[in-house]
Amino acid sequence: MPPELKRLMERYCQLGRLLPAGDDVDRAAALDDPDKREEARLILAEMDRVKAQIDAFLAADKRRRGTAND
């Protein structure tokens, strides 16, 4: 795995571990707190940005491989 992709995937997982854990009841209770809800929103937004970077990396790699195979 390319180091850049590995770094992005590790970051995505690291962010996911910051979200409230447990079952639906545990998560709902945690998110009743407005501060925790805002924190989760920020984490999810960062996860979306990292996911977009992962997707862009994979798309560029696919284009590169497709060109190399022509």
N, C-alpha and C positions, 0 to 999 in steps of 0.2 A: 504494500500500500504506500502510495506517495506520502512523504512526511506532511505536506500541507493538508492533504485530505485527512490523515490521521489526527492532526492537530484540531481541525474543525470538528471532527466526530467526537473527539475527547471533550472539546468545549461544549458541544451540544449535550452530551451526557452529564457533564459537570453542572450545567444549568438545570437540567431536569431533576437532579438530586436536590436542588434548592427548593423545589416546589413542595407543598404540603403532602405528606405521605399518609397512608392508611386507606381505609375503606371510604365509601361515599359520605358516611356520617362524619368521620374524622375530618375529611377535607372540607365538608360544608361548615363544620364548627370552626375550623381554622380560618376559613374565608369570611366568617361573620365579622371578623375584626377588620375595619376599614384599612388599617395600615398593612395588614397581611395581604388583603385583597389587592391593594396597590402594588405591593412588592411582587405578588404573583403575576400581575399584569405586566410589570416591567420585565420580569424573567421571561415570560412567554413572548414578549416583543423581541427580546434579544435572541431567544431560540428561533423565532421566525427569520431574523436577519442571518443567523448562522446557517439555518437550513437553506436559505436562498444562496448563500456562498457555496454550500455543499452541492446544491443543484447546478449552479453555474460551473463549478469545477468538473462535475460529472459530464455535463453537456459539452464542455470544451474538450474533455478527454475523448468523448464519443466522436466529436467532429474530427479531432486529430487522428483517431484510429480509422475512421471512415475514409479520410483523405489518404492515409498511408496504405490502405488496402485497395485503392483504385488503380 
